[in-house]
Amino acid sequence: MTDSPRRDEPTQRLDGGHSGYSGYSDPAYSGQPPYGLGPTEQLPTYPAYGYDQYGGGPPPGAPPPPEPPGTPRWLWIVAAIAVVTVIGLVIALVIVNSSQQQTVVAPVPTLAEPTVSSPPPTTTRRPTTTSRPAPTTTTAPSVPGGSATPGATETVTYTVGGEGRAINVTYVDDGGVLQTEFNVVLPWSKTVNLAQPAKQSASVTIINVGRQVNCSISIDGAQVQQRTGSGLTICSPIG
């Protein structure tokens, strides 16, 4: 074990006391010139901490980015028309479903009886002779379209063919009164008795939507009118 020098002894120089020691030099670099001090270069600036240098805005002076294309006006118009159409279909379906509950028959209007006023009879008395008026014969005017017997009636049959339901059917009932039935299931028929000649008063009118219907009128078993249509269809022998 080697004793370490004590602190009170003087320190010895490694160069053996020779001054002017130039230091060790590598023979491989002995022919190169010594390095000098280079000029000071400015380092590039870095963004502050917490900011993305790639996600920032455009550099100063650059044109703004183009705006995204807006929604065309025709697309809004088509959307509005589609919404209105859907609302209309929903309303129509509600009306049709509610009208399919039952067939409503309009009440027959009451007809006021005509009031006949007759003047009081007058008697002329003569003192000597009494004159009697000669009897007169009154001929009833002939009804156009054929002779008619007072009080006689004819059997009229109305027929409406088709599918689904009609909004309403209006026809001439007994006594020449108009009768209306609503939400009528097709096919439909009705037989009434009308005063002669029935051709002048028989009539049936159908109101429906979408589908075609056909109507006919028969008097005493003989068909006198037939028609096909949609929307408003009228059957009348004189029209």
C-alpha positions, 0 to 999 in steps of 0.5 A: 500500500502506497502512502499518500502524500501529506498535505503539508508537503509542497506540490510537485509540477508534472513537467519536471519543473520545465517552463514553456511546455507547449502541450501534446500534439497529434502527428496526424493533425500537425499539418493543419492550420489552427481553427479560428473564430467563425462569424456569428449566425442567427438561429431560426425563430421557433413558435411559442410553446403551445402553438402549432406552427402548421395549424396557424392562419395564413401568413401576412399578406396572403389572400384569404382562403376561398369560402365553401360553396353555399346551398343552391336555391333550387334545393330549398324550393324543392324541399318546400314543395315536398313538405307542402305535398306531404302535408296535403296528403296527410290532410286528405287521408284524415278526411277520407278515413273520417268519412269512412265511418258511416253513410249519412243521409240528408234529411228530407226537407219539409214542404209547406202545403199550399193554401187555397183560398176560395171566394165566398159564393155569391147568389143573384136573385131575380124577381121574375126569371132565373137564368142558368149558365150553359155548361162549359167543358175544359180540356187539360193541356197535353204534357209534352213527351207523352200522355199522362194519367193524373196520379199515375207513377213510373218506377225509376231505378238509379244505378251507380257502378265503381269501386271504393266510395263516392263523396256523395250521391244526389237523386230525385226521390219520391214526390220529386224531392232531392235526396243526398247521401254522403260517403256512399259505398259503390256499387249503389242503386236506388228505386223510386216512384216518380209521377208520369212522365218520369223522364222529365224529373229523374236525375242522379248526380255523383261526386267522387275523386280519382276513380271513374264511375258509371251511372244509369237510369231505368224507367219501368225496366228500360234503360233511358240514360247511361254515362261514365265519368269522374269528379262530377258525373250527372245522369239525366234523360233530358240532359 
